[in-house]
Amino acid sequence: MERPLDDVWQRALPKTIAWGTVLLFAGLVLGYVVTLFAVSQGALPYWLATPICAYLAFACFTVLHDAGHGSIV
């Protein structure tokens, strides 16, 4: 007897959410918002915002890497 595909996906996916990765993503988005807002208000110079945004872009790879492995949900 063949199993329906829904059952296969339910068994393949983890039962919990990787909250650490979700919180990392939220923190990275917040970092972008704060950095870009500070630049737009003149409180942060471009030369300092550039490496901050570069670090945030690099850190986003962690979330993308986890998502690529299907380990977020």
Rosetta blueprint (number, residue, H / E / L):
1 M L
2 E L
3 R L
4 P L
5 L H
6 D H
7 D H
8 V H
9 W H
10 Q H
11 R H
12 A H
13 L L
14 P L
15 K L
16 T L
17 I L
18 A L
19 W H
20 G H
21 T H
22 V H
23 L H
24 L H
25 F H
26 A H
27 G H
28 L H
29 V H
30 L H
31 G H
32 Y H
33 V H
34 V H
35 T H
36 L H
37 F H
38 A H
39 V H
40 S H
41 Q L
42 G L
43 A L
44 L L
45 P L
46 Y H
47 W H
48 L H
49 A H
50 T H
51 P H
52 I H
53 C H
54 A H
55 Y H
56 L H
57 A H
58 F H
59 A H
60 C H
61 F H
62 T H
63 V H
64 L H
65 H H
66 D H
67 A H
68 G H
69 H L
70 G L
71 S L
72 I L
73 V L
